[in-house]
């Protein structure tokens, strides 16, 4: 298009030096805007969203899958205290068919490490008592006796050791509000002998958060349902679940306090060794 701001009877030549840079600048601006839009819309994963019908079904199956996979090996990790860098680790075996679990615990706070054996069920926690002194041993005197066999560090060792103890060799207590107690109860609560109601579950507010890989396998990460029927959408669940496309539960985390979580990993399913009857059997 040719156009002149001067009088019509005067000759005029197009000012290409004005128009060409203007076109180039416009093109450059359009390219920048396009790149910005692509950057904003095409990078990263989709934002969290309410679960779809298929995702709700996957979550609903998780409890049944955990029940079917039992007895399974489980690892629990959480901070040792509200302050400091210490950690508590429990490596055990849980049998959701009988609502019982046995595990080796380790409490490390940077200066010392405490180890032992514990068991838990729907009623509370039992801790194995330390071994008695060697026969003939005197306080403060070293003996050639090998290390006590109840110092266990793995799930398999915990099961074998628990099977040798009688009921009187355990100290039992009910659950408290301590973070460890809360994490151990969570281990028992994630399984059921039937799937949840997917439609009802979807209405309770769970969210798909992202996809993630653990040990080379893909999982959907889901925020749990809102904590109560009266909760608002702003009341986020403290629980987060890692569930694969078949409904298998791999991990659960529980927010104990801002920035502090307990992590429950189901690291092996259908282990050969089940949970022994001690410390629940009489005698």
C-alpha positions in Angstrom: 0.0 0.0 0.0 1.3 3.5 -0.9 0.3 6.6 0.9 1.8 10.1 1.3 1.2 12.6 4.0 2.0 15.5 1.6 -0.1 17.3 -1.0 -1.5 15.2 -3.8 0.2 17.1 -6.7 3.7 16.6 -5.3 5.6 13.6 -6.5 6.3 11.0 -3.8 8.5 7.9 -3.5 7.8 5.2 -1.0 9.9 5.4 2.1 11.0 1.8 2.2 13.6 2.5 4.9 10.7 3.3 7.2 8.4 0.4 6.4 10.9 -2.4 6.2 12.2 -2.0 9.8 8.6 -1.6 11.0 7.6 -4.9 9.4 10.7 -6.6 10.8 10.0 -5.3 14.3 6.4 -6.5 14.1 7.5 -9.9 13.0 10.0 -10.1 15.8 7.4 -9.1 18.4 5.0 -11.7 17.1 7.7 -14.4 17.3 8.5 -13.4 20.9 4.8 -13.5 21.9 4.4 -16.9 20.3 7.5 -18.3 22.0 6.2 -16.9 25.3 2.8 -18.5 24.9 4.4 -21.8 24.0 6.6 -21.6 27.1 3.7 -20.8 29.4 1.4 -23.5 27.9 3.7 -26.2 26.8 6.2 -26.6 29.6 5.8 -28.9 32.6 3.0 -31.2 33.5 -0.7 -30.5 33.7 -1.7 -28.7 36.9 -3.5 -30.8 39.6 -7.1 -31.5 38.9 -10.0 -33.4 40.5 -9.8 -37.1 39.7 -11.5 -38.4 36.6 -13.7 -41.5 36.7 -10.8 -43.7 35.7 -8.5 -42.1 38.3 -11.1 -42.5 41.0 -11.5 -46.2 40.1 -7.7 -46.6 40.4 -7.7 -45.1 43.8 -10.7 -47.2 44.9 -8.8 -50.4 43.9 -5.7 -49.5 45.9 -7.1 -50.7 49.2 -8.1 -54.1 47.8 -4.8 -54.5 45.9 -2.9 -53.8 49.2 -5.0 -56.5 50.9 -4.4 -59.0 48.2 -0.7 -58.4 48.1 -0.3 -59.1 51.9 1.8 -60.1 53.6 4.1 -57.5 52.2 7.4 -55.8 53.2 7.1 -52.2 54.3 9.5 -49.5 55.2 8.4 -46.5 57.4 10.5 -43.3 57.6 9.9 -40.2 59.6 11.7 -37.4 61.5 12.8 -38.5 65.0 11.6 -35.3 66.6 10.0 -31.9 65.8 13.5 -30.4 65.7 16.9 -31.8 64.6 18.0 -34.1 61.8 17.3 -37.4 63.4 15.2 -40.1 61.7 13.2 -43.1 62.6 13.1 -46.1 60.3 11.0 -49.2 60.6 11.6 -52.2 58.3 8.9 -54.8 58.7 6.3 -57.1 57.3 2.6 -56.4 57.5 -0.2 -58.9 57.1 -3.4 -57.0 56.4 -5.4 -60.2 56.6 -4.8 -60.4 60.4 -4.2 -56.6 60.9 -0.7 -57.2 62.4 2.9 -56.2 61.6 6.4 -56.8 63.0 9.4 -54.7 62.3 13.0 -53.7 63.2 13.2 -50.1 64.2 16.2 -47.8 64.2 16.3 -44.3 65.7 19.3 -42.2 64.7 19.8 -38.6 65.9 23.4 -38.0 64.7 25.1 -38.9 68.0 23.6 -42.3 68.7 21.6 -45.1 67.2 19.0 -47.1 69.0 17.8 -50.4 67.5 15.2 -52.9 68.5 12.1 -54.9 67.6 8.5 -53.9 67.7 5.1 -55.2 66.7 1.8 -53.5 66.2 -1.8 -54.3 65.6 -5.2 -52.5 65.7 -4.9 -52.1 69.5 -1.4 -50.7 70.0 2.3 -51.3 69.9 4.5 -53.9 71.6 8.3 -53.5 72.0 10.5 -56.5 72.6 12.4 -56.3 75.9 16.2 -56.1 75.9 18.0 -59.4 76.4 19.0 -60.4 79.9 22.6 -60.4 80.9 24.7 -63.4 80.2 24.7 -66.0 83.0 27.6 -65.3 85.4 28.3 -61.9 83.9 29.0 -59.0 86.2 28.1 -55.4 85.6 30.9 -53.6 83.7 32.7 -56.9 82.9 33.2 -57.8 79.3 32.2 -61.3 78.2 32.9 -63.4 75.1 29.3 -63.9 74.4 28.3 -62.9 70.8 26.0 -60.0 70.1 22.5 -60.4 71.3 20.4 -62.0 68.6 17.5 -59.6 69.0 19.5 -56.7 67.4 17.8 -56.9 64.1 18.1 -54.6 61.1 15.9 -56.1 58.3 12.3 -57.1 57.9 13.2 -60.8 57.6 15.3 -60.7 60.7 12.5 -59.0 62.6 10.0 -61.8 61.6 12.5 -64.6 62.6 13.3 -63.0 65.9 9.7 -62.2 66.8 8.8 -65.9 66.2 11.2 -66.9 69.0 9.8 -64.6 71.7 7.0 -65.4 74.1 4.2 -63.0 75.0 5.9 -62.1 78.3 8.9 -60.8 76.5 7.0 -57.9 75.0 6.0 -54.6 76.6 2.7 -53.5 75.3 1.1 -50.0 75.2 -1.9 -48.4 73.5 -1.4 -45.9 70.7 -0.5 -42.3 71.5 -0.6 -39.2 69.4 3.2 -39.5 68.6 4.2 -39.3 64.9 5.6 -42.8 65.0 2.3 -44.2 66.3 0.4 -42.3 63.7 2.7 -43.7 60.9 2.3 -47.3 62.2 -1.4 -47.0 62.3 -1.3 -45.7 58.7 0.4 -48.9 57.6 -2.6 -51.0 58.8 -5.3 -48.6 57.6 -4.5 -48.6 53.8 -5.9 -52.0 53.0 -9.4 -53.5 52.9 -10.9 -56.8 51.6 -13.0 -54.9 49.1 -12.5 -51.8 46.9 -13.8 -48.5 48.0 -16.9 -46.9 46.3 -15.2 -45.0 43.4 -18.2 -42.6 42.8 -18.3 -41.7 46.5 -14.6 -41.4 46.6 -14.5 -38.9 43.7 -17.1 -36.7 45.4 -14.9 -36.4 48.5 -12.3 -34.3 46.8 -9.2 -36.3 45.9 -6.8 -34.7 43.4 -4.5 -36.0 40.7 -1.2 -34.2 41.4 1.3 -35.6 38.9 2.9 -38.7 37.4 6.2 -40.0 38.9 8.5 -42.9 38.5 9.8 -45.0 41.4 12.3 -47.8 40.8 11.7 -47.6 37.1 7.9 -47.9 37.4 5.3 -45.2 36.7 2.8 -44.1 39.3 0.1 -41.5 39.5 0.4 -39.3 42.6 -2.9 -38.4 44.3 -3.9 -36.2 47.2 -6.3 -38.1 49.4 -9.9 -37.2 50.0 -10.7 -34.1 52.1 -10.3 -35.0 55.8 -14.1 -34.7 56.6 -17.4 -34.4 54.9 -17.7 -30.8 56.2 -14.2 -29.8 54.9 -14.0 -27.2 52.2 -11.9 -27.6 49.0 -9.3 -25.5 50.7 -8.9 -28.1 53.4 -6.2 -30.3 51.7 -5.7 -33.9 52.8 -2.5 -34.7 54.7 -2.2 -38.0 52.8 -0.6 -38.5 49.4 -0.7 -41.8 47.5 1.5 -43.3 44.7 -0.7 -45.7 42.7 0.0 -47.4 39.4 -2.5 -48.0 36.6 -3.5 -51.3 38.0 -4.4 -49.9 41.4 -1.2 -51.2 43.1 -0.2 -49.0 46.1 3.5 -48.2 46.2 3.8 -45.3 48.7 1.8 -43.2 51.1 3.0 -40.0 52.8 1.4 -38.4 55.8 2.1 -34.7 56.6 2.8 -34.7 60.3 3.4 -31.0 60.5 4.3 -28.3 58.0 7.3 -29.6 56.0 7.6 -32.8 58.0 6.3 -36.1 56.6 6.1 -39.8 57.4 6.7 -42.0 54.3 5.4 -45.6 54.1 6.8 -47.6 51.2 5.5 -51.0 50.3 8.7 -52.3 48.9 7.9 -55.9 48.2 4.6 -57.8 47.9 3.7 -61.4 48.9 6.8 -62.1 50.9 7.3 -65.7 51.9 7.4 -65.0 55.6 4.2 -64.0 57.3 3.8 -62.2 60.7 4.3 -64.7 63.6 1.7 -65.0 66.4 3.9 -63.4 69.0 3.4 -61.2 70.9 -0.4 -61.8 70.6 -0.5 -65.5 71.5 -1.0 -66.5 75.1 1.8 -68.1 77.0 
